[in-house]
Amino acid sequence: MEAVKALIENCWIDKKKDKELYTRVRRELPKCQKFFREQLGWAIINNEQILKAEKIPAHAEGFMGITDFTESRDYCLFCAVLAFLEDKEEQEQFLLSELVDMLELQLKGVLDVDWTSFTQRKSLVRVLQFCENMRLLEAYEGNRDTVSSSIRQEILYENTGLSRYMAVNFAYSIADFQSWQDFERCQTEESEADRGHYRINRVYRQLVSIPAIYWSQADDLDSIYLKNQRQWIQKNLSEYLGGQLHIHKNVAFLVMNEEDSFGERHPREAMLPELVLLLCRLIREKAETGAWQKRRDECIVVSKKEFQAELYHCRDRYRQAWSKEYREMEDTKLLTAVISYMKSWIMIDEHDEEIVIYPSAGKIIGDYPADFQTKEKANE
């Protein structure tokens, strides 16, 4: 169902930016509200400006966040911008200098603001760019790109009123929260009275928002629910999203068919996902031959040096078919890129000098045709 995919894939659907999608999704909304309410436990914001599913994850993951932001400072500035816009009326105009002065006051005692620092000005540019892309504010005069060279460049903005829908409205106070663990703890405590229903929400939220659900114990409550209710879960997923529910010994996946896929995809047509598929094939061979031993939870733990050696072996074996960028990439840069990508898809994790390889690393693998080297040489 297009409405479900669109609401999950997008932060929100802005009527002004995409009226056609907004109209289609709003028309389908009555058919899928029950799925959001009962299975996912997510509220739907439905008004004349936007459509939004309040996507609260079951567990925080490293890849969840605003991809345009690169520093924790970006998030601090963004929250301060939201607080500033909260006090503005819809369509009220303001100058960048007014915003900048208020950011300094808002962040006093939290963040040392120094607009003479190029990196801090770049942070502000990233935040302003994201705010404009999300249409939280609109620039009427001036260019935000000039901010990176001088904070004195004046820009006239208008508040669109959408900022009030950006932050999630929690039913409890978060004033004393210190980390993401506090959100999960409070969410668990709030659901104690209805643990069964919250378990349903937790399982579905993980299936639609993360690449894989892992468990290490046979008595894990989420895995028991998955196994006992797999037919009902598959029915709901097929009706609203498509794809197939795959349940293994210690992991479950929602595997999308090509025609049903949406959002971020693995693999996709790019060199990095391609080389990760090749590496996963070599990892699977190591596991099948017993060269790398699986633990009881189906995970493999190797040293970072062993993982690194296997990656370089993969490059040496297939480099003729790789793009020039990755074929000639510096060793440490290649290792960093592969680890970052595989962590974002929950294929591996890092613990000090060890790499934990999860079962999903062997789920989807790739290989080149046997004669790929001959073809490459013929084309040179």
Disulfide bonds with the S-S distance in Angstrom:
none
